[in-house]
C-alpha cells in the first residue's frame, strides 16, 4: 500500500471520528458551555498525546521540542481556536444545516488558496472533486430557504480559518514532528478556551459529570485521535485532497445522528452524502504524482527557511 492511500485511509478515519463528535458535542452542550467543553476536551487530548511523546522521546516534552516546533504548534492551536470559536458563536444565530455547509466550504477554499497564494498546481480532478463536494454539502446541510444572516457571516469567518489550518498543517508537518505539533496545538486551544470560559461561562461539578461521556469522546477520540491522525496523514497528502476527504465528516455526522440519536434522513441528504463520497474518489484519480510532489515541496520549504 502506497503512502498516499494510507494517508487517505487515515483522513477518512479522521472524518468519521469528527463526524461522530457532533453527536457528542450536542449531548455535552446540555450540561456545559461550548468553551468549557473545548477547554476540557482539548486538555485531555494534550495530556494523552503529551504522555505518548514523552515516553517515545524518553525525555520531557519541552526538551524534545525545538523552539520552531513549539512556535508552530502554538500557532496551529491559535488558528484552530479561532476557527472553532467563530463556528460555535455563529451557530447560535443560524441553523445547524447552514453552519455545516458554510464550514465545509473549506473544501473549495483550500485548493483555491493554494493556487492563488502558494502557486500550487491542481489537476482538473481536484477542482471537479471540490465542486462535487460543495454541492453534496449543500444538499446534505441546507434544507430550508437561504438567507445570509449575522451567524452565517461568523461561520464564514470560521471557514476561512479552517482553510488556513488545513494549509498550515500540510506545510508544517513536512518539517516538524507531527505528534509534537499536535500536543502543543491541543494545549494552546485548551488554554485559550479556559480563559474565555472563566470569563463568560459558569462551570459546575454537576455539569462536568453530566457531560462526562461526551467530554471523554471529544477529548480522547475526537481530539486525541482525530486531530493527530490529520497531522500524521497530511505529511503524505496534498491539502486540497485532504480537504475533500475531511469534508466527509458531514456525512458521518448524518450517519451518527441516524444510528445514535434516531434522526431522520431525506433522499436529498442521502444524495448529498453520495456526491461527497464520489468527490473523494474523483479527487484521487491520477494523484500519485501529486503526493510525491507535496513531500518534495515540503522538503524544499524546510531548506529555504
C-alpha atoms as a printed R data frame, in Angstrom:
    type eleno elety resid chain resno       x      y       z
1   ATOM     1    CA   UNK     A     1   0.000  0.000   0.000
2   ATOM     2    CA   UNK     A     2   1.401  3.407  -1.020
3   ATOM     3    CA   UNK     A     3   1.796  6.223   1.472
4   ATOM     4    CA   UNK     A     4  -0.849  8.222  -0.408
5   ATOM     5    CA   UNK     A     5  -3.531  5.583   0.063
6   ATOM     6    CA   UNK     A     6  -2.533  5.032   3.675
7   ATOM     7    CA   UNK     A     7  -2.849  8.791   4.235
8   ATOM     8    CA   UNK     A     8  -6.259  8.771   2.526
9   ATOM     9    CA   UNK     A     9  -7.392  5.976   4.834
10  ATOM    10    CA   UNK     A    10  -6.239  7.877   7.918
11  ATOM    11    CA   UNK     A    11  -8.011 11.034   6.726
12  ATOM    12    CA   UNK     A    12 -11.201  9.034   6.162
13  ATOM    13    CA   UNK     A    13 -10.993  7.702   9.732
14  ATOM    14    CA   UNK     A    14 -10.459 11.297  10.895
15  ATOM    15    CA   UNK     A    15 -13.597 12.417   9.062
16  ATOM    16    CA   UNK     A    16 -15.581  9.603  10.729
17  ATOM    17    CA   UNK     A    17 -14.244 10.492  14.179
18  ATOM    18    CA   UNK     A    18 -15.034 14.198  13.704
19  ATOM    19    CA   UNK     A    19 -18.469 13.475  12.257
20  ATOM    20    CA   UNK     A    20 -19.476 11.348  15.235
21  ATOM    21    CA   UNK     A    21 -18.126 14.072  17.532
22  ATOM    22    CA   UNK     A    22 -21.104 16.241  16.531
23  ATOM    23    CA   UNK     A    23 -23.299 13.752  18.392
24  ATOM    24    CA   UNK     A    24 -21.085 14.019  21.487
25  ATOM    25    CA   UNK     A    25 -20.987 17.812  21.296
26  ATOM    26    CA   UNK     A    26 -24.748 18.064  21.003
27  ATOM    27    CA   UNK     A    27 -25.116 15.951  24.129
28  ATOM    28    CA   UNK     A    28 -22.355 17.775  26.016
29  ATOM    29    CA   UNK     A    29 -23.836 21.229  25.357
30  ATOM    30    CA   UNK     A    30 -26.809 20.286  27.537
31  ATOM    31    CA   UNK     A    31 -24.553 20.392  30.619
32  ATOM    32    CA   UNK     A    32 -21.620 22.756  29.963
33  ATOM    33    CA   UNK     A    33 -20.851 25.794  27.827
34  ATOM    34    CA   UNK     A    34 -19.012 25.468  24.490
35  ATOM    35    CA   UNK     A    35 -15.737 26.992  25.723
36  ATOM    36    CA   UNK     A    36 -15.765 24.860  28.865
37  ATOM    37    CA   UNK     A    37 -16.355 21.796  26.712
38  ATOM    38    CA   UNK     A    38 -13.469 22.712  24.410
39  ATOM    39    CA   UNK     A    39 -11.134 23.584  27.293
40  ATOM    40    CA   UNK     A    40 -11.595 20.207  28.978
41  ATOM    41    CA   UNK     A    41 -11.573 18.035  25.870
42  ATOM    42    CA   UNK     A    42  -8.515 19.691  24.340
43  ATOM    43    CA   UNK     A    43  -6.724 19.493  27.695
44  ATOM    44    CA   UNK     A    44  -7.448 15.752  27.765
45  ATOM    45    CA   UNK     A    45  -6.101 15.405  24.241
46  ATOM    46    CA   UNK     A    46  -2.966 17.370  25.101
47  ATOM    47    CA   UNK     A    47  -2.276 15.298  28.229
48  ATOM    48    CA   UNK     A    48  -2.820 11.975  26.475
49  ATOM    49    CA   UNK     A    49  -0.678 12.827  23.477
50  ATOM    50    CA   UNK     A    50   1.933 14.641  25.553
51  ATOM    51    CA   UNK     A    51   2.433 11.464  27.585
52  ATOM    52    CA   UNK     A    52   2.953  9.470  24.390
53  ATOM    53    CA   UNK     A    53   5.516 11.979  23.120
54  ATOM    54    CA   UNK     A    54   7.407 11.912  26.430
55  ATOM    55    CA   UNK     A    55   7.511  8.110  26.505
56  ATOM    56    CA   UNK     A    56   8.653  7.949  22.900
57  ATOM    57    CA   UNK     A    57  11.378 10.532  23.364
58  ATOM    58    CA   UNK     A    58  12.283  9.361  26.908
59  ATOM    59    CA   UNK     A    59  12.672 12.978  27.958
60  ATOM    60    CA   UNK     A    60  10.387 15.893  28.940
61  ATOM    61    CA   UNK     A    61   8.231 17.270  26.150
62  ATOM    62    CA   UNK     A    62   9.705 20.781  26.292
63  ATOM    63    CA   UNK     A    63  13.233 19.403  25.884
64  ATOM    64    CA   UNK     A    64  12.204 17.168  22.985
65  ATOM    65    CA   UNK     A    65  10.698 20.077  21.002
66  ATOM    66    CA   UNK     A    66  12.849 22.516  19.033
67  ATOM    67    CA   UNK     A    67  11.917 26.170  19.511
68  ATOM    68    CA   UNK     A    68  10.471 26.426  15.998
69  ATOM    69    CA   UNK     A    69   8.273 23.358  16.558
70  ATOM    70    CA   UNK     A    70   6.933 24.881  19.773
71  ATOM    71    CA   UNK     A    71   6.135 28.146  17.969
72  ATOM    72    CA   UNK     A    72   4.376 26.432  15.087
73  ATOM    73    CA   UNK     A    73   2.435 24.081  17.348
74  ATOM    74    CA   UNK     A    74   1.123 27.073  19.302
75  ATOM    75    CA   UNK     A    75   0.225 28.932  16.102
76  ATOM    76    CA   UNK     A    76  -1.735 25.915  14.891
77  ATOM    77    CA   UNK     A    77  -3.581 25.978  18.212
78  ATOM    78    CA   UNK     A    78  -4.384 29.686  17.861
79  ATOM    79    CA   UNK     A    79  -5.796 29.178  14.364
80  ATOM    80    CA   UNK     A    80  -7.784 26.137  15.484
81  ATOM    81    CA   UNK     A    81  -9.167 28.047  18.491
82  ATOM    82    CA   UNK     A    82 -10.287 30.981  16.334
83  ATOM    83    CA   UNK     A    83 -11.927 28.682  13.782
84  ATOM    84    CA   UNK     A    84 -13.844 26.645  16.347
85  ATOM    85    CA   UNK     A    85 -14.852 29.750  18.337
86  ATOM    86    CA   UNK     A    86 -16.324 31.614  15.363
87  ATOM    87    CA   UNK     A    87 -18.164 28.446  14.374
88  ATOM    88    CA   UNK     A    88 -19.553 27.906  17.879
89  ATOM    89    CA   UNK     A    89 -20.746 31.510  18.256
90  ATOM    90    CA   UNK     A    90 -22.068 31.707  14.698
91  ATOM    91    CA   UNK     A    91 -24.203 28.590  15.030
92  ATOM    92    CA   UNK     A    92 -26.190 30.345  17.770
93  ATOM    93    CA   UNK     A    93 -27.519 32.793  15.149
94  ATOM    94    CA   UNK     A    94 -28.096 30.425  12.227
95  ATOM    95    CA   UNK     A    95 -29.262 26.905  11.535
96  ATOM    96    CA   UNK     A    96 -27.020 23.894  12.062
97  ATOM    97    CA   UNK     A    97 -27.510 22.920   8.423
98  ATOM    98    CA   UNK     A    98 -26.350 26.254   7.043
99  ATOM    99    CA   UNK     A    99 -23.454 26.319   9.515
100 ATOM   100    CA   UNK     A   100 -22.356 22.865   8.368
101 ATOM   101    CA   UNK     A   101 -22.462 23.882   4.722
102 ATOM   102    CA   UNK     A   102 -20.599 27.167   5.202
103 ATOM   103    CA   UNK     A   103 -17.927 25.496   7.341
104 ATOM   104    CA   UNK     A   104 -17.490 22.831   4.697
105 ATOM   105    CA   UNK     A   105 -16.702 25.464   2.073
106 ATOM   106    CA   UNK     A   106 -13.043 24.973   3.024
107 ATOM   107    CA   UNK     A   107 -13.216 22.047   0.578
108 ATOM   108    CA   UNK     A   108 -13.230 24.698  -2.195
109 ATOM   109    CA   UNK     A   109 -11.254 27.396  -0.376
110 ATOM   110    CA   UNK     A   110  -8.215 25.156   0.286
111 ATOM   111    CA   UNK     A   111  -7.359 24.420  -3.383
112 ATOM   112    CA   UNK     A   112  -8.287 27.985  -4.330
113 ATOM   113    CA   UNK     A   113  -5.976 29.475  -1.695
114 ATOM   114    CA   UNK     A   114  -3.251 27.011  -2.656
115 ATOM   115    CA   UNK     A   115  -3.476 28.011  -6.309
116 ATOM   116    CA   UNK     A   116  -3.639 31.780  -5.728
117 ATOM   117    CA   UNK     A   117  -1.361 32.272  -2.711
118 ATOM   118    CA   UNK     A   118   1.025 29.313  -2.816
119 ATOM   119    CA   UNK     A   119   1.164 28.815  -6.608
120 ATOM   120    CA   UNK     A   120   0.155 25.162  -6.276
121 ATOM   121    CA   UNK     A   121  -0.975 23.402  -9.447
122 ATOM   122    CA   UNK     A   122  -4.007 21.143  -9.174
123 ATOM   123    CA   UNK     A   123  -5.295 18.711 -11.779
124 ATOM   124    CA   UNK     A   124  -8.818 19.027 -13.086
125 ATOM   125    CA   UNK     A   125  -9.858 16.096 -10.879
126 ATOM   126    CA   UNK     A   126  -9.234 18.195  -7.751
127 ATOM   127    CA   UNK     A   127 -11.469 21.035  -8.964
128 ATOM   128    CA   UNK     A   128 -14.192 18.604 -10.056
129 ATOM   129    CA   UNK     A   129 -13.951 16.831  -6.700
130 ATOM   130    CA   UNK     A   130 -14.149 20.130  -4.795
131 ATOM   131    CA   UNK     A   131 -17.215 21.210  -6.780
132 ATOM   132    CA   UNK     A   132 -18.965 17.872  -6.236
133 ATOM   133    CA   UNK     A   133 -18.183 18.015  -2.528
134 ATOM   134    CA   UNK     A   134 -19.571 21.561  -2.234
135 ATOM   135    CA   UNK     A   135 -22.814 20.559  -3.970
136 ATOM   136    CA   UNK     A   136 -23.029 17.456  -1.787
137 ATOM   137    CA   UNK     A   137 -22.535 19.569   1.344
138 ATOM   138    CA   UNK     A   138 -25.328 21.878   0.240
139 ATOM   139    CA   UNK     A   139 -27.766 19.019  -0.343
140 ATOM   140    CA   UNK     A   140 -26.801 17.421   2.952
141 ATOM   141    CA   UNK     A   141 -26.807 20.539   5.132
142 ATOM   142    CA   UNK     A   142 -29.172 23.189   3.752
143 ATOM   143    CA   UNK     A   143 -32.817 22.122   3.753
144 ATOM   144    CA   UNK     A   144 -34.688 25.436   4.020
145 ATOM   145    CA   UNK     A   145 -34.659 28.833   2.336
146 ATOM   146    CA   UNK     A   146 -31.291 30.559   2.152
147 ATOM   147    CA   UNK     A   147 -30.867 33.939   3.853
148 ATOM   148    CA   UNK     A   148 -27.466 35.424   4.732
149 ATOM   149    CA   UNK     A   149 -27.574 36.416   8.404
150 ATOM   150    CA   UNK     A   150 -25.108 37.515  11.100
151 ATOM   151    CA   UNK     A   151 -24.487 33.935  12.136
152 ATOM   152    CA   UNK     A   152 -23.735 32.935   8.539
153 ATOM   153    CA   UNK     A   153 -21.032 35.606   8.308
154 ATOM   154    CA   UNK     A   154 -19.450 34.438  11.578
155 ATOM   155    CA   UNK     A   155 -19.373 30.844  10.350
156 ATOM   156    CA   UNK     A   156 -17.886 32.029   7.048
157 ATOM   157    CA   UNK     A   157 -15.004 33.583   9.022
158 ATOM   158    CA   UNK     A   158 -14.654 30.205  10.717
159 ATOM   159    CA   UNK     A   159 -14.387 28.504   7.310
160 ATOM   160    CA   UNK     A   160 -11.557 30.863   6.343
161 ATOM   161    CA   UNK     A   161  -9.597 29.869   9.444
162 ATOM   162    CA   UNK     A   162 -10.296 26.139   8.869
163 ATOM   163    CA   UNK     A   163  -8.794 26.719   5.412
164 ATOM   164    CA   UNK     A   164  -5.690 28.298   6.938
165 ATOM   165    CA   UNK     A   165  -5.398 25.408   9.404
166 ATOM   166    CA   UNK     A   166  -5.536 22.704   6.717
167 ATOM   167    CA   UNK     A   167  -2.918 24.531   4.629
168 ATOM   168    CA   UNK     A   168  -0.557 25.115   7.558
169 ATOM   169    CA   UNK     A   169  -0.842 21.503   8.676
170 ATOM   170    CA   UNK     A   170   0.021 20.366   5.144
171 ATOM   171    CA   UNK     A   171   3.158 22.513   5.066
172 ATOM   172    CA   UNK     A   172   4.451 22.250   8.631
173 ATOM   173    CA   UNK     A   173   4.069 18.507   9.166
174 ATOM   174    CA   UNK     A   174   6.631 18.024   6.404
175 ATOM   175    CA   UNK     A   175   9.200 19.854   8.556
176 ATOM   176    CA   UNK     A   176   8.289 19.004  12.167
177 ATOM   177    CA   UNK     A   177   7.279 16.005  14.241
178 ATOM   178    CA   UNK     A   178   3.513 15.665  13.804
179 ATOM   179    CA   UNK     A   179   2.811 14.274  17.302
180 ATOM   180    CA   UNK     A   180   4.686 17.121  18.976
181 ATOM   181    CA   UNK     A   181   2.821 19.686  16.874
182 ATOM   182    CA   UNK     A   182  -0.472 18.018  17.773
183 ATOM   183    CA   UNK     A   183   0.203 18.025  21.530
184 ATOM   184    CA   UNK     A   184   1.248 21.681  21.502
185 ATOM   185    CA   UNK     A   185  -1.749 22.614  19.363
186 ATOM   186    CA   UNK     A   186  -4.166 20.947  21.783
187 ATOM   187    CA   UNK     A   187  -2.558 22.648  24.793
188 ATOM   188    CA   UNK     A   188  -2.901 26.069  23.154
189 ATOM   189    CA   UNK     A   189  -6.591 25.555  22.333
190 ATOM   190    CA   UNK     A   190  -7.276 24.281  25.872
191 ATOM   191    CA   UNK     A   191  -5.585 27.308  27.465
192 ATOM   192    CA   UNK     A   192  -7.361 29.858  25.265
193 ATOM   193    CA   UNK     A   193 -10.747 28.151  25.723
194 ATOM   194    CA   UNK     A   194 -10.240 28.053  29.508
195 ATOM   195    CA   UNK     A   195  -9.570 31.806  29.611
196 ATOM   196    CA   UNK     A   196 -12.789 32.559  27.722
197 ATOM   197    CA   UNK     A   197 -14.797 30.026  29.753
198 ATOM   198    CA   UNK     A   198 -13.587 31.565  33.019
199 ATOM   199    CA   UNK     A   199 -14.848 34.969  31.948
200 ATOM   200    CA   UNK     A   200 -18.114 34.048  30.240
201 ATOM   201    CA   UNK     A   201 -19.381 30.668  31.445
202 ATOM   202    CA   UNK     A   202 -20.380 29.050  34.722
203 ATOM   203    CA   UNK     A   203 -18.628 25.750  35.393
204 ATOM   204    CA   UNK     A   204 -20.083 23.282  37.891
205 ATOM   205    CA   UNK     A   205 -19.053 19.806  39.003
206 ATOM   206    CA   UNK     A   206 -22.566 18.546  38.246
207 ATOM   207    CA   UNK     A   207 -22.322 19.893  34.700
208 ATOM   208    CA   UNK     A   208 -18.960 18.230  34.107
209 ATOM   209    CA   UNK     A   209 -20.314 14.926  35.443
210 ATOM   210    CA   UNK     A   210 -23.343 15.133  33.162
211 ATOM   211    CA   UNK     A   211 -21.164 15.785  30.113
212 ATOM   212    CA   UNK     A   212 -18.543 13.197  31.098
213 ATOM   213    CA   UNK     A   213 -19.021 10.683  28.287
214 ATOM   214    CA   UNK     A   214 -19.233 13.451  25.680
215 ATOM   215    CA   UNK     A   215 -16.076 15.088  27.069
216 ATOM   216    CA   UNK     A   216 -14.215 11.768  27.075
217 ATOM   217    CA   UNK     A   217 -15.117 11.098  23.451
218 ATOM   218    CA   UNK     A   218 -14.402 14.683  22.456
219 ATOM   219    CA   UNK     A   219 -11.056 14.730  24.284
220 ATOM   220    CA   UNK     A   220  -9.579 11.278  23.826
221 ATOM   221    CA   UNK     A   221 -11.120 10.283  20.484
222 ATOM   222    CA   UNK     A   222 -12.086 13.413  18.527
223 ATOM   223    CA   UNK     A   223  -9.102 15.489  19.674
224 ATOM   224    CA   UNK     A   224  -6.515 12.916  20.733
225 ATOM   225    CA   UNK     A   225  -7.097 10.538  17.820
226 ATOM   226    CA   UNK     A   226  -8.798 12.659  15.159
227 ATOM   227    CA   UNK     A   227  -6.580 15.737  15.007
228 ATOM   228    CA   UNK     A   228  -3.468 13.614  15.490
229 ATOM   229    CA   UNK     A   229  -4.376 11.404  12.534
230 ATOM   230    CA   UNK     A   230  -4.927 14.563  10.490
231 ATOM   231    CA   UNK     A   231  -1.424 15.837  11.208
232 ATOM   232    CA   UNK     A   232   0.165 12.441  10.558
233 ATOM   233    CA   UNK     A   233  -1.769 11.830   7.318
234 ATOM   234    CA   UNK     A   234  -1.176 15.275   5.828
235 ATOM   235    CA   UNK     A   235   2.537 14.577   5.645
236 ATOM   236    CA   UNK     A   236   1.722 12.496   2.554
237 ATOM   237    CA   UNK     A   237  -1.368 14.209   1.112
238 ATOM   238    CA   UNK     A   238  -1.939 17.489  -0.671
239 ATOM   239    CA   UNK     A   239  -4.059 19.937   1.365
240 ATOM   240    CA   UNK     A   240  -6.644 20.055  -1.460
241 ATOM   241    CA   UNK     A   241  -7.086 16.260  -1.374
242 ATOM   242    CA   UNK     A   242  -7.190 16.271   2.432
243 ATOM   243    CA   UNK     A   243  -9.912 18.946   2.460
244 ATOM   244    CA   UNK     A   244 -12.151 16.885   0.176
245 ATOM   245    CA   UNK     A   245 -11.786 13.732   2.272
246 ATOM   246    CA   UNK     A   246 -12.211 15.595   5.581
247 ATOM   247    CA   UNK     A   247 -15.426 17.189   4.292
248 ATOM   248    CA   UNK     A   248 -16.988 13.731   4.621
249 ATOM   249    CA   UNK     A   249 -17.332 14.463   8.350
250 ATOM   250    CA   UNK     A   250 -20.757 15.930   7.491
251 ATOM   251    CA   UNK     A   251 -21.838 12.602   6.027
252 ATOM   252    CA   UNK     A   252 -20.564 10.719   9.078
253 ATOM   253    CA   UNK     A   253 -22.364 13.221  11.322
254 ATOM   254    CA   UNK     A   254 -25.563 12.353   9.477
255 ATOM   255    CA   UNK     A   255 -24.948  8.625   9.966
256 ATOM   256    CA   UNK     A   256 -24.210  9.185  13.653
257 ATOM   257    CA   UNK     A   257 -27.420 11.157  14.066
258 ATOM   258    CA   UNK     A   258 -29.408  8.340  12.478
259 ATOM   259    CA   UNK     A   259 -27.723  5.485  14.357
260 ATOM   260    CA   UNK     A   260 -27.386  7.100  17.799
261 ATOM   261    CA   UNK     A   261 -29.949  9.901  18.031
262 ATOM   262    CA   UNK     A   262 -32.649  8.342  15.850
263 ATOM   263    CA   UNK     A   263 -32.724 11.280  13.424
264 ATOM   264    CA   UNK     A   264 -34.405 11.001  10.015
265 ATOM   265    CA   UNK     A   265 -32.556 11.476   6.712
266 ATOM   266    CA   UNK     A   266 -34.199 12.603   3.484
267 ATOM   267    CA   UNK     A   267 -33.437 11.367  -0.011
268 ATOM   268    CA   UNK     A   268 -31.832 14.790  -0.593
269 ATOM   269    CA   UNK     A   269 -29.438 14.185   2.290
270 ATOM   270    CA   UNK     A   270 -28.517 10.736   1.028
271 ATOM   271    CA   UNK     A   271 -27.867 12.174  -2.442
272 ATOM   272    CA   UNK     A   272 -25.577 14.786  -0.880
273 ATOM   273    CA   UNK     A   273 -23.625 12.152   1.031
274 ATOM   274    CA   UNK     A   274 -23.231 10.081  -2.144
275 ATOM   275    CA   UNK     A   275 -21.951 13.118  -4.062
276 ATOM   276    CA   UNK     A   276 -19.366 13.777  -1.349
277 ATOM   277    CA   UNK     A   277 -18.171 10.176  -1.491
278 ATOM   278    CA   UNK     A   278 -17.915 10.479  -5.280
279 ATOM   279    CA   UNK     A   279 -15.918 13.694  -4.843
280 ATOM   280    CA   UNK     A   280 -13.370 11.889  -2.678
281 ATOM   281    CA   UNK     A   281 -12.867  9.183  -5.307
282 ATOM   282    CA   UNK     A   282 -12.696 11.642  -8.227
283 ATOM   283    CA   UNK     A   283 -10.143 13.861  -6.468
284 ATOM   284    CA   UNK     A   284  -7.721 10.937  -6.138
285 ATOM   285    CA   UNK     A   285  -7.661  9.977  -9.831
286 ATOM   286    CA   UNK     A   286  -4.116 10.368 -11.126
287 ATOM   287    CA   UNK     A   287  -2.952 11.917  -7.835
288 ATOM   288    CA   UNK     A   288   0.029  9.634  -7.174
289 ATOM   289    CA   UNK     A   289   2.445 12.124  -8.635
290 ATOM   290    CA   UNK     A   290   0.912 14.953  -6.628
291 ATOM   291    CA   UNK     A   291   1.537 13.130  -3.364
292 ATOM   292    CA   UNK     A   292   5.225 12.794  -4.159
293 ATOM   293    CA   UNK     A   293   5.279 16.457  -5.203
294 ATOM   294    CA   UNK     A   294   3.975 17.650  -1.850
295 ATOM   295    CA   UNK     A   295   6.646 15.687   0.013
296 ATOM   296    CA   UNK     A   296   9.357 17.198  -2.186
297 ATOM   297    CA   UNK     A   297   7.862 20.673  -1.854
298 ATOM   298    CA   UNK     A   298   7.765 20.367   1.926
299 ATOM   299    CA   UNK     A   299  11.435 19.390   1.978
300 ATOM   300    CA   UNK     A   300  12.322 22.376  -0.202
301 ATOM   301    CA   UNK     A   301  10.401 24.741   2.025
302 ATOM   302    CA   UNK     A   302  12.237 23.444   5.065
303 ATOM   303    CA   UNK     A   303  15.613 24.034   3.423
304 ATOM   304    CA   UNK     A   304  14.677 27.579   2.357
305 ATOM   305    CA   UNK     A   305  13.641 28.549   5.880
